[in-house]
Amino acid sequence: MSKMGAEFFTFGVKSNSIFYSMKKASLLLFFLLVQLTVFAQEAAEQEFETDRPSKTEASSLVPNGYFQLETGAQFERNEYGDLVGKEWLYPQALVRVGISSIVEFRAEGTFRRQQTWSGDQLAYQRKGLSTVRVGSKVNVLQEKGLVPELSLLLMLELPLGKEGYKPENVAPEFKLLLSNHLTDRIQLQYNVGYRKEPEYGEMEEKIQYSATLSGKLTDRISLFGEYFGEKTNTNSENNIDGGLQFLILPNLQIDAIIGTNLSLDVPNFFTGVGLSLRLPQ
């Protein structure tokens, strides 16, 4: 076989290999899309509600027999006099599993990156795994008239992750999650609770509170506005934000959020995007 013939034969073999690889990838993608569509039709029977992107946790649970993944990324910028602090959370990941009609299991973790700048100089940097938590959400009351739906959120932050981000011991969180439907399309959600978490290398006890008013523009698009804050032994911080949720499929949603704090002393800005998916177990 001539050199040109050998090169042509080699090219043909490589082309066939690439063709078959693309064919397999296309078939796999088609199979996944079909499966996702089937799952979406099954999920359409259950309302798809997430705990992101707002700080207010929903009182609703993932239905029994379903698995829900909520992921996202967030950027925050703070100014402290001549210093500028920046923080990236990517990815934020929360897994929720419905294990009965009134209980869901939850596990979450975040990769965090922090920087402090003094002018053009990087003064401080830290990054690593943060906020590794497990726990559950338990439904206590169903909404009836003026009586809100009520659920309890019980979480434990584990001593796992980057030094400085993780607690020395297991740190608890407890929240009351309430919600009222004001109309068929407008909902009020509100939380109050207690959390112990690492902050600048020390453990802080915090009282947390939040309220979100959301409304459905269409069956696929929802808008929300939120007020949230926390109080420690030394200070308090209050924030506002707003955003939207877009339901691509009955079990697939994207979201976006933007907000700021209400303190003039420490200007703050944060924004984020996310994607959530629900599948049967």
C-alpha positions as CSV (number, residue, x, y, z in Angstrom):
1,M,0.0,0.0,0.0
2,S,1.3,3.4,-0.9
3,K,1.9,6.1,1.7
4,M,-1.0,8.1,0.3
5,G,-3.2,5.1,0.4
6,A,-2.2,4.3,4.0
7,E,-3.0,7.9,5.1
8,F,-6.4,7.7,3.3
9,F,-7.1,4.4,5.1
10,T,-6.1,5.9,8.5
11,F,-8.3,9.0,7.8
12,G,-11.2,6.8,6.9
13,V,-10.8,4.7,10.1
14,K,-10.6,7.9,12.3
15,S,-13.7,9.4,10.5
16,N,-15.7,6.2,11.1
17,S,-14.6,6.3,14.7
18,I,-15.7,9.9,15.1
19,F,-19.0,9.2,13.3
20,Y,-19.8,6.3,15.6
21,S,-18.8,8.3,18.7
22,M,-21.1,11.1,17.6
23,K,-23.9,8.7,16.8
24,K,-23.6,7.1,20.3
25,A,-23.6,10.6,21.9
26,S,-26.6,11.6,19.9
27,L,-28.5,8.5,20.9
28,L,-27.6,9.0,24.5
29,L,-28.7,12.6,24.4
30,F,-32.0,11.6,22.7
31,F,-32.5,8.9,25.4
32,L,-31.9,11.4,28.2
33,L,-34.3,13.9,26.6
34,V,-37.0,11.3,26.3
35,Q,-36.5,10.1,29.9
36,L,-36.6,13.7,31.1
37,T,-39.8,14.4,29.2
38,V,-41.4,11.3,30.7
39,F,-40.3,12.3,34.2
40,A,-41.6,15.8,33.5
41,Q,-45.1,14.4,32.6
42,E,-45.1,12.4,35.9
43,A,-43.9,15.4,37.9
44,A,-46.6,17.7,36.4
45,E,-49.0,16.1,38.8
46,Q,-47.0,17.6,41.7
47,E,-46.3,21.4,42.1
48,F,-42.6,22.0,41.7
49,E,-41.4,24.3,44.4
50,T,-37.7,25.0,45.4
51,D,-35.9,26.4,48.4
52,R,-33.8,28.7,46.2
53,P,-32.9,31.3,45.2
54,S,-34.3,33.3,48.1
55,K,-33.2,32.9,51.7
56,T,-36.7,32.1,52.8
57,E,-37.2,28.3,52.8
58,A,-40.5,26.9,51.4
59,S,-42.8,25.2,53.8
60,S,-43.6,22.6,51.2
61,L,-41.8,19.2,50.9
62,V,-40.4,17.2,48.1
63,P,-43.1,14.5,47.5
64,N,-42.5,11.0,48.7
65,G,-40.5,9.0,46.2
66,Y,-39.0,12.0,44.5
67,F,-35.4,13.3,44.4
68,Q,-34.7,17.0,44.0
69,L,-31.4,18.7,43.2
70,E,-31.1,22.5,43.6
71,T,-27.8,24.0,42.4
72,G,-26.5,27.5,41.7
73,A,-23.8,30.1,41.9
74,Q,-23.6,33.4,43.7
75,F,-21.3,36.4,43.8
76,E,-21.2,39.0,46.6
77,R,-19.3,42.3,47.0
78,N,-18.9,44.3,50.2
79,E,-17.1,47.5,50.9
80,Y,-15.4,48.2,54.3
81,G,-13.8,51.6,54.1
82,D,-10.8,51.2,51.8
83,L,-11.2,47.5,51.6
84,V,-13.4,45.5,49.2
85,G,-14.5,42.0,50.0
86,K,-15.6,39.6,47.3
87,E,-17.1,36.2,47.7
88,W,-18.1,33.5,45.2
89,L,-20.2,30.5,46.0
90,Y,-19.9,27.8,43.2
91,P,-21.5,25.5,43.2
92,Q,-24.2,25.7,45.8
93,A,-25.8,22.3,46.0
94,L,-28.8,21.0,47.9
95,V,-30.2,17.5,47.6
96,R,-33.7,16.9,48.9
97,V,-35.3,13.4,49.0
98,G,-39.0,12.8,49.9
99,I,-39.0,9.8,52.3
100,S,-42.6,10.1,53.4
101,S,-45.6,12.3,53.0
102,I,-44.5,14.5,55.9
103,V,-40.7,14.2,55.9
104,E,-37.8,14.9,53.5
105,F,-34.1,14.3,53.9
106,R,-31.7,17.1,53.0
107,A,-27.9,17.3,52.4
108,E,-26.0,20.4,51.2
109,G,-22.6,21.8,50.6
110,T,-20.9,24.8,49.0
111,F,-17.5,25.6,47.5
112,R,-16.6,29.1,48.7
113,R,-14.0,31.5,47.5
114,Q,-13.3,34.8,49.4
115,Q,-10.9,37.7,48.6
116,T,-10.2,41.0,50.3
117,W,-8.7,43.8,48.2
118,S,-6.9,46.9,49.3
119,G,-6.8,49.0,46.1
120,D,-5.2,46.8,43.5
121,Q,-3.5,44.6,46.1
122,L,-4.9,41.2,47.2
123,A,-4.7,41.4,51.0
124,Y,-6.5,38.1,51.8
125,Q,-7.7,35.0,50.1
126,R,-9.3,31.7,51.2
127,K,-11.2,29.0,49.3
128,G,-12.5,25.5,49.9
129,L,-15.5,23.4,50.8
130,S,-18.0,25.1,53.2
131,T,-21.4,24.6,54.8
132,V,-21.6,20.8,54.8
133,R,-25.0,20.2,56.4
134,V,-27.5,17.3,56.7
135,G,-31.0,17.3,58.2
136,S,-34.7,17.1,57.4
137,K,-37.8,19.1,56.9
138,V,-41.0,18.0,58.6
139,N,-44.5,19.1,57.8
140,V,-46.6,19.9,60.9
141,L,-49.8,21.7,59.6
142,Q,-51.5,22.0,56.2
143,E,-52.8,25.4,55.2
144,K,-56.5,25.9,55.9
145,G,-58.1,29.3,55.6
146,L,-56.1,31.8,57.6
147,V,-54.1,29.0,59.2
148,P,-50.7,28.9,57.4
149,E,-48.9,25.8,56.3
150,L,-46.2,25.0,58.9
151,S,-43.1,22.9,58.6
152,L,-40.0,22.5,60.8
153,L,-36.4,22.7,59.3
154,L,-33.8,20.8,61.4
155,M,-30.2,21.0,60.1
156,L,-26.8,20.1,61.5
157,E,-23.6,21.6,60.0
158,L,-20.8,19.0,60.1
159,P,-17.1,19.7,61.0
160,L,-16.1,19.0,57.4
161,G,-14.5,21.3,54.8
162,K,-11.9,24.0,54.7
163,E,-10.4,25.2,58.0
164,G,-12.0,28.5,58.9
165,Y,-15.2,27.6,57.1
166,K,-16.1,24.5,59.1
167,P,-17.3,24.4,62.8
168,E,-15.2,22.7,65.4
169,N,-18.2,20.7,66.5
170,V,-21.6,19.9,65.0
171,A,-23.6,23.2,64.7
172,P,-27.4,23.2,64.8
173,E,-30.0,25.1,62.9
174,F,-33.8,25.2,63.6
175,K,-36.4,27.1,61.6
176,L,-40.2,27.6,61.5
177,L,-41.3,27.7,57.9
178,L,-44.7,29.2,57.2
179,S,-46.7,30.1,54.1
180,N,-50.1,31.5,53.1
181,H,-51.7,31.7,49.7
182,L,-53.2,35.1,49.5
183,T,-54.7,34.3,46.0
184,D,-54.3,31.5,43.5
185,R,-51.2,33.2,42.2
186,I,-49.8,35.2,45.1
187,Q,-48.1,33.5,48.1
188,L,-46.5,34.9,51.3
189,Q,-43.7,32.8,52.9
190,Y,-42.0,33.6,56.1
191,N,-39.3,32.0,58.4
192,V,-37.9,32.6,61.8
193,G,-35.2,30.5,63.4
194,Y,-31.9,30.0,65.2
195,R,-28.5,29.0,63.7
196,K,-25.0,28.5,65.0
197,E,-22.3,28.8,62.4
198,P,-18.6,29.8,61.9
199,E,-18.0,33.4,61.1
200,Y,-14.4,34.8,60.7
201,G,-13.0,31.8,62.6
202,E,-15.4,32.0,65.5
203,M,-18.8,30.4,66.2
204,E,-21.7,32.9,66.3
205,E,-25.3,32.4,67.4
206,K,-27.8,34.0,65.2
207,I,-31.5,34.7,65.2
208,Q,-32.6,34.6,61.5
209,Y,-35.8,35.9,60.0
210,S,-37.2,36.4,56.5
211,A,-40.3,37.0,54.4
212,T,-41.0,36.6,50.7
213,L,-43.9,37.7,48.6
214,S,-44.1,35.9,45.3
215,G,-46.5,35.9,42.4
216,K,-47.0,33.9,39.2
217,L,-47.0,36.0,36.0
218,T,-47.8,32.9,34.0
219,D,-47.8,29.2,34.6
220,R,-44.0,29.2,34.0
221,I,-42.8,32.6,35.3
222,S,-42.8,33.7,38.9
223,L,-41.4,36.9,40.4
224,F,-40.6,37.5,44.1
225,G,-39.4,40.2,46.5
226,E,-37.8,39.4,49.9
227,Y,-36.7,40.9,53.1
228,F,-34.3,38.9,55.3
229,G,-31.9,39.5,58.2
230,E,-30.1,38.1,61.2
231,K,-29.3,39.3,64.7
232,T,-26.3,38.3,66.8
233,N,-25.2,39.4,70.3
234,T,-23.2,42.3,68.8
235,N,-25.1,43.5,65.7
236,S,-27.9,42.9,63.2
237,E,-28.0,42.9,59.4
238,N,-31.0,43.4,57.1
239,N,-31.2,42.8,53.4
240,I,-33.6,43.0,50.5
241,D,-33.6,41.1,47.2
242,G,-35.8,40.2,44.2
243,G,-35.7,37.7,41.4
244,L,-37.5,35.3,39.1
245,Q,-38.0,31.6,38.5
246,F,-38.7,30.2,35.1
247,L,-40.1,26.7,34.7
248,I,-38.7,25.1,31.6
249,L,-40.4,21.8,32.2
250,P,-42.7,20.8,35.1
251,N,-39.6,19.3,36.8
252,L,-36.9,21.7,35.5
253,Q,-36.4,25.3,36.7
254,I,-33.9,28.1,36.3
255,D,-33.7,31.1,38.6
256,A,-32.0,34.4,39.1
257,I,-31.6,36.8,42.1
258,I,-30.2,40.2,42.9
259,G,-30.1,42.1,46.2
260,T,-28.4,44.4,48.6
261,N,-28.2,45.1,52.3
262,L,-30.0,48.1,54.1
263,S,-26.9,49.3,55.8
264,L,-25.3,52.5,54.6
265,D,-22.1,51.8,56.5
266,V,-21.2,48.6,54.7
267,P,-22.5,48.8,51.0
268,N,-23.3,45.3,49.8
269,F,-24.3,43.8,46.5
270,F,-25.1,40.2,45.6
271,T,-26.4,38.3,42.6
272,G,-26.8,34.7,41.6
273,V,-28.3,32.1,39.2
274,G,-29.4,28.5,39.6
275,L,-31.0,25.4,38.2
276,S,-33.2,22.9,39.9
277,L,-34.4,19.4,38.8
278,R,-36.8,16.9,40.3
279,L,-36.8,13.2,39.4
280,P,-38.5,10.1,40.7
281,Q,-36.2,7.9,42.8
